[in-house]
Amino acid sequence: MSAIMMAELSASDAENALVQIWLLLEKHEIASPEVVVVPISDHLRIRLISASRSDAEVVRVKLRDWARQREAPIH
């Protein structure tokens, strides 16, 4: 099991992140991870929990460019 966390997202960035994630999942034929969205103050945290470490790593690598543009940390 492996997790990806995106923190300090605005509502708009969180929506955009989820769209990007699902496009990646479909493109690479990756099973849908468990998604947990937690509100923290005026931001959101998204945590994706994947059964496969390799699937999680594909998503993590592909999301890095998107996250850098928005200064959204991915862990």
Distance bins in CASP14 RR format, pairs under 12 A and 6 or more apart:
PFRMAT RR
TARGET T0000
AUTHOR 0000-0000-0000
RMODE 2
METHOD distances of the structure
MODEL  1
1 33 0 0 0 0 1 0 0 0 0 0 0
1 34 0 0 0 0 1 0 0 0 0 0 0
1 47 0 0 0 0 0 1 0 0 0 0 0
1 48 0 0 0 0 0 1 0 0 0 0 0
1 49 1 0 0 1 0 0 0 0 0 0 0
1 50 1 0 0 1 0 0 0 0 0 0 0
1 51 1 0 1 0 0 0 0 0 0 0 0
1 52 0 0 0 0 1 0 0 0 0 0 0
1 53 1 0 0 1 0 0 0 0 0 0 0
1 54 0 0 0 0 0 1 0 0 0 0 0
1 55 0 0 0 0 0 1 0 0 0 0 0
1 56 0 0 0 0 1 0 0 0 0 0 0
2 30 0 0 0 0 0 1 0 0 0 0 0
2 33 0 0 0 0 1 0 0 0 0 0 0
2 34 0 0 0 0 0 1 0 0 0 0 0
2 47 0 0 0 0 0 1 0 0 0 0 0
2 48 0 0 0 0 1 0 0 0 0 0 0
2 49 1 0 0 1 0 0 0 0 0 0 0
2 50 1 0 1 0 0 0 0 0 0 0 0
2 51 0 0 0 0 1 0 0 0 0 0 0
2 52 1 0 0 1 0 0 0 0 0 0 0
2 53 1 0 1 0 0 0 0 0 0 0 0
2 54 0 0 0 0 1 0 0 0 0 0 0
2 55 1 0 0 1 0 0 0 0 0 0 0
2 56 1 1 0 0 0 0 0 0 0 0 0
2 57 1 0 0 1 0 0 0 0 0 0 0
2 58 0 0 0 0 0 1 0 0 0 0 0
2 59 0 0 0 0 1 0 0 0 0 0 0
2 60 0 0 0 0 1 0 0 0 0 0 0
2 75 0 0 0 0 0 1 0 0 0 0 0
3 33 0 0 0 0 1 0 0 0 0 0 0
3 34 0 0 0 0 1 0 0 0 0 0 0
3 35 0 0 0 0 0 1 0 0 0 0 0
3 36 0 0 0 0 1 0 0 0 0 0 0
3 45 0 0 0 0 0 1 0 0 0 0 0
3 46 0 0 0 0 0 1 0 0 0 0 0
3 47 1 0 1 0 0 0 0 0 0 0 0
3 48 1 0 0 1 0 0 0 0 0 0 0
3 49 1 0 1 0 0 0 0 0 0 0 0
3 50 1 0 0 1 0 0 0 0 0 0 0
3 51 0 0 0 0 0 1 0 0 0 0 0
3 52 0 0 0 0 0 1 0 0 0 0 0
3 53 0 0 0 0 1 0 0 0 0 0 0
3 55 0 0 0 0 0 1 0 0 0 0 0
3 56 1 0 0 1 0 0 0 0 0 0 0
3 57 0 0 0 0 0 1 0 0 0 0 0
3 59 0 0 0 0 0 1 0 0 0 0 0
3 60 0 0 0 0 1 0 0 0 0 0 0
3 74 0 0 0 0 0 1 0 0 0 0 0
3 75 0 0 0 0 1 0 0 0 0 0 0
4 17 0 0 0 0 0 1 0 0 0 0 0
4 20 0 0 0 0 0 1 0 0 0 0 0
4 21 0 0 0 0 1 0 0 0 0 0 0
4 24 0 0 0 0 0 1 0 0 0 0 0
4 25 0 0 0 0 0 1 0 0 0 0 0
4 30 0 0 0 0 0 1 0 0 0 0 0
4 33 1 0 0 1 0 0 0 0 0 0 0
4 34 0 0 0 0 0 1 0 0 0 0 0
4 35 0 0 0 0 0 1 0 0 0 0 0
4 36 0 0 0 0 0 1 0 0 0 0 0
4 45 0 0 0 0 0 1 0 0 0 0 0
4 46 0 0 0 0 1 0 0 0 0 0 0
4 47 1 0 0 1 0 0 0 0 0 0 0
4 48 1 0 1 0 0 0 0 0 0 0 0
4 49 0 0 0 0 1 0 0 0 0 0 0
4 50 1 0 0 1 0 0 0 0 0 0 0
4 52 0 0 0 0 0 1 0 0 0 0 0
4 53 0 0 0 0 0 1 0 0 0 0 0
4 55 0 0 0 0 0 1 0 0 0 0 0
4 56 1 0 1 0 0 0 0 0 0 0 0
4 57 0 0 0 0 1 0 0 0 0 0 0
4 58 0 0 0 0 0 1 0 0 0 0 0
4 59 1 0 0 1 0 0 0 0 0 0 0
4 60 1 0 1 0 0 0 0 0 0 0 0
4 61 0 0 0 0 0 1 0 0 0 0 0
4 62 0 0 0 0 0 1 0 0 0 0 0
4 63 1 0 0 1 0 0 0 0 0 0 0
4 64 0 0 0 0 0 1 0 0 0 0 0
4 67 0 0 0 0 0 1 0 0 0 0 0
4 72 0 0 0 0 0 1 0 0 0 0 0
4 73 0 0 0 0 0 1 0 0 0 0 0
4 74 1 0 0 1 0 0 0 0 0 0 0
4 75 1 0 0 1 0 0 0 0 0 0 0
5 17 0 0 0 0 0 1 0 0 0 0 0
5 33 0 0 0 0 0 1 0 0 0 0 0
5 35 0 0 0 0 0 1 0 0 0 0 0
5 36 0 0 0 0 1 0 0 0 0 0 0
5 37 0 0 0 0 0 1 0 0 0 0 0
5 38 0 0 0 0 1 0 0 0 0 0 0
5 40 0 0 0 0 0 1 0 0 0 0 0
5 44 0 0 0 0 0 1 0 0 0 0 0
5 45 1 0 0 1 0 0 0 0 0 0 0
5 46 1 0 0 1 0 0 0 0 0 0 0
5 47 1 0 1 0 0 0 0 0 0 0 0
5 48 1 0 0 1 0 0 0 0 0 0 0
5 49 0 0 0 0 1 0 0 0 0 0 0
5 50 0 0 0 0 0 1 0 0 0 0 0
5 56 0 0 0 0 0 1 0 0 0 0 0
5 59 0 0 0 0 0 1 0 0 0 0 0
5 60 0 0 0 0 1 0 0 0 0 0 0
5 63 0 0 0 0 0 1 0 0 0 0 0
5 67 0 0 0 0 0 1 0 0 0 0 0
5 72 0 0 0 0 0 1 0 0 0 0 0
5 73 0 0 0 0 1 0 0 0 0 0 0
5 74 1 0 0 1 0 0 0 0 0 0 0
5 75 1 0 1 0 0 0 0 0 0 0 0
6 13 0 0 0 0 1 0 0 0 0 0 0
6 14 1 0 0 1 0 0 0 0 0 0 0
6 16 0 0 0 0 0 1 0 0 0 0 0
6 17 1 0 1 0 0 0 0 0 0 0 0
6 18 0 0 0 0 1 0 0 0 0 0 0
6 20 0 0 0 0 0 1 0 0 0 0 0
6 21 0 0 0 0 1 0 0 0 0 0 0
6 35 0 0 0 0 0 1 0 0 0 0 0
6 36 0 0 0 0 0 1 0 0 0 0 0
6 37 0 0 0 0 1 0 0 0 0 0 0
6 38 0 0 0 0 0 1 0 0 0 0 0
6 40 0 0 0 0 0 1 0 0 0 0 0
6 43 0 0 0 0 0 1 0 0 0 0 0
6 44 0 0 0 0 1 0 0 0 0 0 0
6 45 1 0 0 1 0 0 0 0 0 0 0
6 46 1 0 1 0 0 0 0 0 0 0 0
6 47 1 0 0 1 0 0 0 0 0 0 0
6 48 0 0 0 0 1 0 0 0 0 0 0
6 59 0 0 0 0 0 1 0 0 0 0 0
6 60 0 0 0 0 1 0 0 0 0 0 0
6 63 1 0 0 1 0 0 0 0 0 0 0
6 64 0 0 0 0 0 1 0 0 0 0 0
6 66 0 0 0 0 1 0 0 0 0 0 0
6 67 1 0 0 1 0 0 0 0 0 0 0
6 70 0 0 0 0 1 0 0 0 0 0 0
6 71 0 0 0 0 0 1 0 0 0 0 0
6 72 1 0 1 0 0 0 0 0 0 0 0
6 73 1 0 0 1 0 0 0 0 0 0 0
6 74 1 0 1 0 0 0 0 0 0 0 0
6 75 1 0 0 1 0 0 0 0 0 0 0
7 13 0 0 0 0 0 1 0 0 0 0 0
7 14 0 0 0 0 0 1 0 0 0 0 0
7 17 0 0 0 0 0 1 0 0 0 0 0
7 37 0 0 0 0 0 1 0 0 0 0 0
7 38 0 0 0 0 1 0 0 0 0 0 0
7 39 0 0 0 0 0 1 0 0 0 0 0
7 40 1 0 0 1 0 0 0 0 0 0 0
7 41 0 0 0 0 0 1 0 0 0 0 0
7 43 1 0 0 1 0 0 0 0 0 0 0
7 44 0 0 0 0 1 0 0 0 0 0 0
7 45 1 0 1 0 0 0 0 0 0 0 0
7 46 0 0 0 0 1 0 0 0 0 0 0
7 47 0 0 0 0 1 0 0 0 0 0 0
7 67 0 0 0 0 0 1 0 0 0 0 0
7 70 0 0 0 0 0 1 0 0 0 0 0
7 71 0 0 0 0 0 1 0 0 0 0 0
7 72 1 0 0 1 0 0 0 0 0 0 0
7 73 1 0 1 0 0 0 0 0 0 0 0
7 74 0 0 0 0 1 0 0 0 0 0 0
7 75 1 0 0 1 0 0 0 0 0 0 0
8 14 0 0 0 0 0 1 0 0 0 0 0
8 17 0 0 0 0 0 1 0 0 0 0 0
8 38 0 0 0 0 0 1 0 0 0 0 0
8 39 0 0 0 0 0 1 0 0 0 0 0
8 40 1 0 0 1 0 0 0 0 0 0 0
8 41 0 0 0 0 1 0 0 0 0 0 0
8 42 0 0 0 0 1 0 0 0 0 0 0
8 43 1 0 1 0 0 0 0 0 0 0 0
8 44 0 0 0 0 1 0 0 0 0 0 0
8 45 1 0 0 1 0 0 0 0 0 0 0
8 46 0 0 0 0 0 1 0 0 0 0 0
8 67 0 0 0 0 0 1 0 0 0 0 0
8 70 0 0 0 0 1 0 0 0 0 0 0
8 71 0 0 0 0 1 0 0 0 0 0 0
8 72 1 0 0 1 0 0 0 0 0 0 0
8 73 1 0 0 1 0 0 0 0 0 0 0
8 74 0 0 0 0 0 1 0 0 0 0 0
8 75 0 0 0 0 0 1 0 0 0 0 0
9 15 0 0 0 0 1 0 0 0 0 0 0
9 16 0 0 0 0 1 0 0 0 0 0 0
9 17 1 0 0 1 0 0 0 0 0 0 0
9 18 0 0 0 0 1 0 0 0 0 0 0
9 20 0 0 0 0 0 1 0 0 0 0 0
9 21 0 0 0 0 0 1 0 0 0 0 0
9 37 0 0 0 0 1 0 0 0 0 0 0
9 38 0 0 0 0 0 1 0 0 0 0 0
9 39 0 0 0 0 0 1 0 0 0 0 0
9 40 0 0 0 0 1 0 0 0 0 0 0
9 41 0 0 0 0 0 1 0 0 0 0 0
9 42 0 0 0 0 0 1 0 0 0 0 0
9 43 1 0 1 0 0 0 0 0 0 0 0
9 44 1 0 1 0 0 0 0 0 0 0 0
9 45 1 0 0 1 0 0 0 0 0 0 0
9 46 1 0 0 1 0 0 0 0 0 0 0
9 47 0 0 0 0 0 1 0 0 0 0 0
9 63 0 0 0 0 0 1 0 0 0 0 0
9 66 0 0 0 0 0 1 0 0 0 0 0
9 67 0 0 0 0 1 0 0 0 0 0 0
9 70 1 0 0 1 0 0 0 0 0 0 0
9 71 0 0 0 0 0 1 0 0 0 0 0
9 72 1 0 1 0 0 0 0 0 0 0 0
9 73 0 0 0 0 1 0 0 0 0 0 0
9 74 0 0 0 0 0 1 0 0 0 0 0
10 16 0 0 0 0 1 0 0 0 0 0 0
10 17 0 0 0 0 0 1 0 0 0 0 0
10 39 0 0 0 0 0 1 0 0 0 0 0
10 40 0 0 0 0 0 1 0 0 0 0 0
10 41 0 0 0 0 0 1 0 0 0 0 0
10 42 0 0 0 0 1 0 0 0 0 0 0
10 43 1 0 0 1 0 0 0 0 0 0 0
10 44 1 0 0 1 0 0 0 0 0 0 0
10 45 0 0 0 0 0 1 0 0 0 0 0
10 46 0 0 0 0 0 1 0 0 0 0 0
10 70 0 0 0 0 1 0 0 0 0 0 0
10 71 0 0 0 0 0 1 0 0 0 0 0
10 72 0 0 0 0 1 0 0 0 0 0 0
11 17 0 0 0 0 0 1 0 0 0 0 0
11 18 0 0 0 0 0 1 0 0 0 0 0
11 37 0 0 0 0 0 1 0 0 0 0 0
11 39 0 0 0 0 1 0 0 0 0 0 0
11 42 0 0 0 0 1 0 0 0 0 0 0
11 43 0 0 0 0 1 0 0 0 0 0 0
11 44 1 0 0 1 0 0 0 0 0 0 0
11 46 0 0 0 0 0 1 0 0 0 0 0
12 18 0 0 0 0 0 1 0 0 0 0 0
12 19 0 0 0 0 0 1 0 0 0 0 0
12 43 0 0 0 0 0 1 0 0 0 0 0
12 44 0 0 0 0 0 1 0 0 0 0 0
12 70 0 0 0 0 1 0 0 0 0 0 0
12 72 0 0 0 0 0 1 0 0 0 0 0
13 19 0 0 0 0 0 1 0 0 0 0 0
13 20 0 0 0 0 0 1 0 0 0 0 0
13 43 0 0 0 0 1 0 0 0 0 0 0
13 44 0 0 0 0 1 0 0 0 0 0 0
13 45 0 0 0 0 0 1 0 0 0 0 0
13 46 0 0 0 0 1 0 0 0 0 0 0
13 63 0 0 0 0 0 1 0 0 0 0 0
13 66 0 0 0 0 1 0 0 0 0 0 0
13 67 0 0 0 0 1 0 0 0 0 0 0
13 69 0 0 0 0 0 1 0 0 0 0 0
13 70 1 0 1 0 0 0 0 0 0 0 0
13 71 0 0 0 0 1 0 0 0 0 0 0
13 72 1 0 1 0 0 0 0 0 0 0 0
13 73 0 0 0 0 0 1 0 0 0 0 0
13 74 0 0 0 0 0 1 0 0 0 0 0
14 20 0 0 0 0 0 1 0 0 0 0 0
14 21 0 0 0 0 0 1 0 0 0 0 0
14 35 0 0 0 0 0 1 0 0 0 0 0
14 36 0 0 0 0 0 1 0 0 0 0 0
14 37 1 0 0 1 0 0 0 0 0 0 0
14 38 0 0 0 0 0 1 0 0 0 0 0
14 39 0 0 0 0 1 0 0 0 0 0 0
14 40 0 0 0 0 0 1 0 0 0 0 0
14 42 0 0 0 0 0 1 0 0 0 0 0
14 43 0 0 0 0 1 0 0 0 0 0 0
14 44 1 0 1 0 0 0 0 0 0 0 0
14 45 0 0 0 0 1 0 0 0 0 0 0
14 46 1 0 0 1 0 0 0 0 0 0 0
14 47 0 0 0 0 0 1 0 0 0 0 0
14 70 0 0 0 0 0 1 0 0 0 0 0
14 72 0 0 0 0 1 0 0 0 0 0 0
15 21 0 0 0 0 0 1 0 0 0 0 0
15 22 0 0 0 0 0 1 0 0 0 0 0
15 37 0 0 0 0 0 1 0 0 0 0 0
15 44 0 0 0 0 1 0 0 0 0 0 0
15 46 0 0 0 0 0 1 0 0 0 0 0
15 70 0 0 0 0 0 1 0 0 0 0 0
16 22 0 0 0 0 0 1 0 0 0 0 0
16 23 0 0 0 0 0 1 0 0 0 0 0
16 44 0 0 0 0 0 1 0 0 0 0 0
16 46 0 0 0 0 0 1 0 0 0 0 0
16 63 0 0 0 0 0 1 0 0 0 0 0
16 66 1 0 0 1 0 0 0 0 0 0 0
16 67 0 0 0 0 0 1 0 0 0 0 0
16 69 0 0 0 0 0 1 0 0 0 0 0
16 70 1 0 0 1 0 0 0 0 0 0 0
16 72 0 0 0 0 1 0 0 0 0 0 0
17 23 0 0 0 0 0 1 0 0 0 0 0
17 24 0 0 0 0 0 1 0 0 0 0 0
17 35 0 0 0 0 0 1 0 0 0 0 0
17 37 0 0 0 0 1 0 0 0 0 0 0
17 44 0 0 0 0 1 0 0 0 0 0 0
17 45 0 0 0 0 0 1 0 0 0 0 0
17 46 1 0 0 1 0 0 0 0 0 0 0
17 47 0 0 0 0 0 1 0 0 0 0 0
17 48 0 0 0 0 1 0 0 0 0 0 0
17 59 0 0 0 0 0 1 0 0 0 0 0
17 62 0 0 0 0 0 1 0 0 0 0 0
17 63 1 0 0 1 0 0 0 0 0 0 0
17 66 1 0 0 1 0 0 0 0 0 0 0
17 67 1 0 0 1 0 0 0 0 0 0 0
17 69 0 0 0 0 0 1 0 0 0 0 0
17 70 0 0 0 0 1 0 0 0 0 0 0
17 72 1 0 0 1 0 0 0 0 0 0 0
17 73 0 0 0 0 0 1 0 0 0 0 0
17 74 0 0 0 0 1 0 0 0 0 0 0
18 24 0 0 0 0 0 1 0 0 0 0 0
18 25 0 0 0 0 0 1 0 0 0 0 0
18 32 0 0 0 0 0 1 0 0 0 0 0
18 33 0 0 0 0 0 1 0 0 0 0 0
18 35 1 0 0 1 0 0 0 0 0 0 0
18 36 0 0 0 0 0 1 0 0 0 0 0
18 37 0 0 0 0 1 0 0 0 0 0 0
18 44 0 0 0 0 0 1 0 0 0 0 0
18 46 1 0 0 1 0 0 0 0 0 0 0
18 48 0 0 0 0 1 0 0 0 0 0 0
18 59 0 0 0 0 0 1 0 0 0 0 0
18 63 0 0 0 0 0 1 0 0 0 0 0
18 66 0 0 0 0 0 1 0 0 0 0 0
19 25 0 0 0 0 0 1 0 0 0 0 0
19 26 0 0 0 0 0 1 0 0 0 0 0
19 46 0 0 0 0 0 1 0 0 0 0 0
19 63 0 0 0 0 0 1 0 0 0 0 0
19 66 0 0 0 0 0 1 0 0 0 0 0
20 26 0 0 0 0 0 1 0 0 0 0 0
20 27 0 0 0 0 0 1 0 0 0 0 0
20 46 0 0 0 0 0 1 0 0 0 0 0
20 48 0 0 0 0 0 1 0 0 0 0 0
20 59 0 0 0 0 1 0 0 0 0 0 0
20 62 0 0 0 0 1 0 0 0 0 0 0
20 63 1 0 0 1 0 0 0 0 0 0 0
20 64 0 0 0 0 0 1 0 0 0 0 0
20 65 0 0 0 0 1 0 0 0 0 0 0
20 66 1 0 1 0 0 0 0 0 0 0 0
20 67 0 0 0 0 1 0 0 0 0 0 0
20 69 0 0 0 0 0 1 0 0 0 0 0
20 70 0 0 0 0 0 1 0 0 0 0 0
20 72 0 0 0 0 0 1 0 0 0 0 0
20 74 0 0 0 0 0 1 0 0 0 0 0
21 27 0 0 0 0 0 1 0 0 0 0 0
21 28 0 0 0 0 0 1 0 0 0 0 0
21 30 0 0 0 0 1 0 0 0 0 0 0
21 32 0 0 0 0 1 0 0 0 0 0 0
21 33 0 0 0 0 1 0 0 0 0 0 0
21 35 0 0 0 0 1 0 0 0 0 0 0
21 37 0 0 0 0 0 1 0 0 0 0 0
21 46 0 0 0 0 1 0 0 0 0 0 0
21 47 0 0 0 0 0 1 0 0 0 0 0
21 48 1 0 0 1 0 0 0 0 0 0 0
21 50 0 0 0 0 0 1 0 0 0 0 0
21 55 0 0 0 0 0 1 0 0 0 0 0
21 56 0 0 0 0 0 1 0 0 0 0 0
21 58 0 0 0 0 0 1 0 0 0 0 0
21 59 1 0 0 1 0 0 0 0 0 0 0
21 60 0 0 0 0 0 1 0 0 0 0 0
21 62 0 0 0 0 1 0 0 0 0 0 0
21 63 1 0 0 1 0 0 0 0 0 0 0
21 66 0 0 0 0 1 0 0 0 0 0 0
21 67 0 0 0 0 0 1 0 0 0 0 0
21 74 0 0 0 0 0 1 0 0 0 0 0
22 28 0 0 0 0 0 1 0 0 0 0 0
22 30 0 0 0 0 1 0 0 0 0 0 0
22 31 0 0 0 0 0 1 0 0 0 0 0
22 32 0 0 0 0 1 0 0 0 0 0 0
22 33 0 0 0 0 0 1 0 0 0 0 0
22 35 0 0 0 0 1 0 0 0 0 0 0
22 48 0 0 0 0 0 1 0 0 0 0 0
22 59 0 0 0 0 0 1 0 0 0 0 0
22 62 0 0 0 0 0 1 0 0 0 0 0
22 63 0 0 0 0 0 1 0 0 0 0 0
23 30 0 0 0 0 0 1 0 0 0 0 0
23 59 0 0 0 0 0 1 0 0 0 0 0
23 62 0 0 0 0 1 0 0 0 0 0 0
23 63 0 0 0 0 0 1 0 0 0 0 0
23 66 0 0 0 0 0 1 0 0 0 0 0
24 30 1 0 0 1 0 0 0 0 0 0 0
24 32 0 0 0 0 0 1 0 0 0 0 0
24 33 0 0 0 0 0 1 0 0 0 0 0
24 48 0 0 0 0 0 1 0 0 0 0 0
24 50 0 0 0 0 0 1 0 0 0 0 0
24 55 0 0 0 0 1 0 0 0 0 0 0
24 56 0 0 0 0 0 1 0 0 0 0 0
24 57 0 0 0 0 0 1 0 0 0 0 0
24 58 1 0 0 1 0 0 0 0 0 0 0
24 59 1 0 1 0 0 0 0 0 0 0 0
24 60 0 0 0 0 1 0 0 0 0 0 0
24 61 0 0 0 0 1 0 0 0 0 0 0
24 62 1 0 1 0 0 0 0 0 0 0 0
24 63 1 0 0 1 0 0 0 0 0 0 0
24 64 0 0 0 0 0 1 0 0 0 0 0
24 65 0 0 0 0 0 1 0 0 0 0 0
24 66 0 0 0 0 1 0 0 0 0 0 0
25 31 1 0 0 1 0 0 0 0 0 0 0
25 32 1 0 0 1 0 0 0 0 0 0 0
25 33 1 0 0 1 0 0 0 0 0 0 0
25 35 0 0 0 0 0 1 0 0 0 0 0
25 48 0 0 0 0 1 0 0 0 0 0 0
25 50 0 0 0 0 1 0 0 0 0 0 0
25 52 0 0 0 0 0 1 0 0 0 0 0
25 55 0 0 0 0 1 0 0 0 0 0 0
25 56 0 0 0 0 0 1 0 0 0 0 0
25 58 0 0 0 0 1 0 0 0 0 0 0
25 59 1 0 0 1 0 0 0 0 0 0 0
25 62 0 0 0 0 1 0 0 0 0 0 0
25 63 0 0 0 0 0 1 0 0 0 0 0
26 32 0 0 0 0 1 0 0 0 0 0 0
26 59 0 0 0 0 0 1 0 0 0 0 0
27 58 0 0 0 0 1 0 0 0 0 0 0
27 59 0 0 0 0 0 1 0 0 0 0 0
27 62 0 0 0 0 1 0 0 0 0 0 0
28 50 0 0 0 0 0 1 0 0 0 0 0
28 52 0 0 0 0 0 1 0 0 0 0 0
28 54 0 0 0 0 0 1 0 0 0 0 0
28 55 1 0 0 1 0 0 0 0 0 0 0
28 56 0 0 0 0 0 1 0 0 0 0 0
28 57 0 0 0 0 0 1 0 0 0 0 0
28 58 1 0 1 0 0 0 0 0 0 0 0
28 59 0 0 0 0 1 0 0 0 0 0 0
28 61 0 0 0 0 0 1 0 0 0 0 0
28 62 1 0 0 1 0 0 0 0 0 0 0
29 52 0 0 0 0 0 1 0 0 0 0 0
29 55 0 0 0 0 1 0 0 0 0 0 0
29 58 0 0 0 0 0 1 0 0 0 0 0
30 48 0 0 0 0 0 1 0 0 0 0 0
30 50 1 0 0 1 0 0 0 0 0 0 0
30 51 0 0 0 0 0 1 0 0 0 0 0
30 52 1 0 0 1 0 0 0 0 0 0 0
30 53 0 0 0 0 0 1 0 0 0 0 0
30 54 0 0 0 0 1 0 0 0 0 0 0
30 55 1 0 1 0 0 0 0 0 0 0 0
30 56 0 0 0 0 1 0 0 0 0 0 0
30 57 0 0 0 0 0 1 0 0 0 0 0
30 58 1 0 0 1 0 0 0 0 0 0 0
30 59 1 0 0 1 0 0 0 0 0 0 0
30 60 0 0 0 0 0 1 0 0 0 0 0
30 62 0 0 0 0 0 1 0 0 0 0 0
31 48 0 0 0 0 0 1 0 0 0 0 0
31 49 0 0 0 0 0 1 0 0 0 0 0
31 50 1 0 0 1 0 0 0 0 0 0 0
31 51 1 0 0 1 0 0 0 0 0 0 0
31 52 1 0 0 1 0 0 0 0 0 0 0
31 54 0 0 0 0 0 1 0 0 0 0 0
31 55 1 0 0 1 0 0 0 0 0 0 0
31 56 0 0 0 0 0 1 0 0 0 0 0
31 58 0 0 0 0 0 1 0 0 0 0 0
31 59 0 0 0 0 0 1 0 0 0 0 0
32 48 0 0 0 0 1 0 0 0 0 0 0
32 49 0 0 0 0 0 1 0 0 0 0 0
32 50 0 0 0 0 1 0 0 0 0 0 0
32 51 0 0 0 0 0 1 0 0 0 0 0
32 52 0 0 0 0 0 1 0 0 0 0 0
32 55 0 0 0 0 1 0 0 0 0 0 0
32 59 0 0 0 0 0 1 0 0 0 0 0
33 46 0 0 0 0 0 1 0 0 0 0 0
33 47 0 0 0 0 1 0 0 0 0 0 0
33 48 1 0 1 0 0 0 0 0 0 0 0
33 49 1 0 1 0 0 0 0 0 0 0 0
33 50 1 0 1 0 0 0 0 0 0 0 0
33 51 1 0 0 1 0 0 0 0 0 0 0
33 52 0 0 0 0 1 0 0 0 0 0 0
33 53 0 0 0 0 0 1 0 0 0 0 0
33 55 1 0 0 1 0 0 0 0 0 0 0
33 56 1 0 0 1 0 0 0 0 0 0 0
33 58 0 0 0 0 0 1 0 0 0 0 0
33 59 1 0 0 1 0 0 0 0 0 0 0
33 60 0 0 0 0 0 1 0 0 0 0 0
34 46 0 0 0 0 0 1 0 0 0 0 0
34 47 0 0 0 0 1 0 0 0 0 0 0
34 48 1 0 0 1 0 0 0 0 0 0 0
34 49 1 0 1 0 0 0 0 0 0 0 0
34 50 1 0 0 1 0 0 0 0 0 0 0
34 51 0 0 0 0 1 0 0 0 0 0 0
34 56 0 0 0 0 0 1 0 0 0 0 0
35 44 0 0 0 0 0 1 0 0 0 0 0
35 45 0 0 0 0 0 1 0 0 0 0 0
35 46 1 0 0 1 0 0 0 0 0 0 0
35 47 1 0 0 1 0 0 0 0 0 0 0
35 48 1 0 1 0 0 0 0 0 0 0 0
35 49 1 0 0 1 0 0 0 0 0 0 0
35 50 0 0 0 0 0 1 0 0 0 0 0
35 59 0 0 0 0 0 1 0 0 0 0 0
36 44 0 0 0 0 0 1 0 0 0 0 0
36 45 0 0 0 0 1 0 0 0 0 0 0
36 46 1 0 0 1 0 0 0 0 0 0 0
36 47 1 0 1 0 0 0 0 0 0 0 0
36 48 0 0 0 0 1 0 0 0 0 0 0
36 49 1 0 0 1 0 0 0 0 0 0 0
37 43 0 0 0 0 0 1 0 0 0 0 0
37 44 1 0 1 0 0 0 0 0 0 0 0
37 45 1 0 0 1 0 0 0 0 0 0 0
37 46 1 0 1 0 0 0 0 0 0 0 0
37 47 1 0 0 1 0 0 0 0 0 0 0
37 48 0 0 0 0 0 1 0 0 0 0 0
38 44 1 0 0 1 0 0 0 0 0 0 0
38 45 1 0 1 0 0 0 0 0 0 0 0
38 46 0 0 0 0 1 0 0 0 0 0 0
38 47 1 0 0 1 0 0 0 0 0 0 0
39 45 1 0 0 1 0 0 0 0 0 0 0
39 46 0 0 0 0 0 1 0 0 0 0 0
40 46 0 0 0 0 0 1 0 0 0 0 0
40 47 0 0 0 0 0 1 0 0 0 0 0
43 72 0 0 0 0 1 0 0 0 0 0 0
43 73 0 0 0 0 0 1 0 0 0 0 0
44 72 0 0 0 0 0 1 0 0 0 0 0
45 72 0 0 0 0 0 1 0 0 0 0 0
45 73 0 0 0 0 0 1 0 0 0 0 0
45 74 0 0 0 0 0 1 0 0 0 0 0
45 75 0 0 0 0 0 1 0 0 0 0 0
46 59 0 0 0 0 0 1 0 0 0 0 0
46 63 0 0 0 0 0 1 0 0 0 0 0
46 67 0 0 0 0 0 1 0 0 0 0 0
46 72 0 0 0 0 1 0 0 0 0 0 0
46 73 0 0 0 0 0 1 0 0 0 0 0
46 74 0 0 0 0 1 0 0 0 0 0 0
46 75 0 0 0 0 0 1 0 0 0 0 0
47 56 0 0 0 0 0 1 0 0 0 0 0
47 74 0 0 0 0 0 1 0 0 0 0 0
47 75 0 0 0 0 1 0 0 0 0 0 0
48 55 0 0 0 0 1 0 0 0 0 0 0
48 56 1 0 0 1 0 0 0 0 0 0 0
48 57 0 0 0 0 0 1 0 0 0 0 0
48 58 0 0 0 0 0 1 0 0 0 0 0
48 59 1 0 0 1 0 0 0 0 0 0 0
48 60 0 0 0 0 1 0 0 0 0 0 0
48 63 0 0 0 0 1 0 0 0 0 0 0
48 74 0 0 0 0 1 0 0 0 0 0 0
48 75 0 0 0 0 0 1 0 0 0 0 0
49 55 0 0 0 0 0 1 0 0 0 0 0
49 56 0 0 0 0 1 0 0 0 0 0 0
49 59 0 0 0 0 0 1 0 0 0 0 0
50 56 1 0 1 0 0 0 0 0 0 0 0
50 57 0 0 0 0 1 0 0 0 0 0 0
50 58 0 0 0 0 1 0 0 0 0 0 0
50 59 1 0 0 1 0 0 0 0 0 0 0
50 60 0 0 0 0 1 0 0 0 0 0 0
52 58 0 0 0 0 1 0 0 0 0 0 0
52 59 0 0 0 0 0 1 0 0 0 0 0
53 59 0 0 0 0 0 1 0 0 0 0 0
53 60 0 0 0 0 0 1 0 0 0 0 0
54 60 0 0 0 0 0 1 0 0 0 0 0
54 61 0 0 0 0 0 1 0 0 0 0 0
55 61 0 0 0 0 0 1 0 0 0 0 0
55 62 0 0 0 0 0 1 0 0 0 0 0
56 62 0 0 0 0 0 1 0 0 0 0 0
56 63 0 0 0 0 0 1 0 0 0 0 0
56 74 0 0 0 0 0 1 0 0 0 0 0
56 75 0 0 0 0 0 1 0 0 0 0 0
57 63 0 0 0 0 0 1 0 0 0 0 0
57 64 0 0 0 0 0 1 0 0 0 0 0
57 74 0 0 0 0 0 1 0 0 0 0 0
58 64 0 0 0 0 0 1 0 0 0 0 0
59 66 0 0 0 0 0 1 0 0 0 0 0
59 67 0 0 0 0 0 1 0 0 0 0 0
59 74 0 0 0 0 1 0 0 0 0 0 0
60 66 0 0 0 0 0 1 0 0 0 0 0
60 67 0 0 0 0 1 0 0 0 0 0 0
60 73 0 0 0 0 0 1 0 0 0 0 0
60 74 1 0 0 1 0 0 0 0 0 0 0
60 75 0 0 0 0 1 0 0 0 0 0 0
61 67 0 0 0 0 0 1 0 0 0 0 0
61 74 0 0 0 0 1 0 0 0 0 0 0
62 74 0 0 0 0 0 1 0 0 0 0 0
63 69 0 0 0 0 0 1 0 0 0 0 0
63 70 0 0 0 0 0 1 0 0 0 0 0
63 72 0 0 0 0 1 0 0 0 0 0 0
63 73 0 0 0 0 0 1 0 0 0 0 0
63 74 1 0 1 0 0 0 0 0 0 0 0
63 75 0 0 0 0 0 1 0 0 0 0 0
64 70 0 0 0 0 0 1 0 0 0 0 0
64 72 0 0 0 0 0 1 0 0 0 0 0
64 73 0 0 0 0 0 1 0 0 0 0 0
64 74 1 0 0 1 0 0 0 0 0 0 0
64 75 0 0 0 0 0 1 0 0 0 0 0
65 72 0 0 0 0 0 1 0 0 0 0 0
65 74 0 0 0 0 0 1 0 0 0 0 0
66 72 1 0 0 1 0 0 0 0 0 0 0
66 74 0 0 0 0 1 0 0 0 0 0 0
67 73 1 0 0 1 0 0 0 0 0 0 0
67 74 1 0 1 0 0 0 0 0 0 0 0
67 75 0 0 0 0 0 1 0 0 0 0 0
68 74 0 0 0 0 1 0 0 0 0 0 0
END
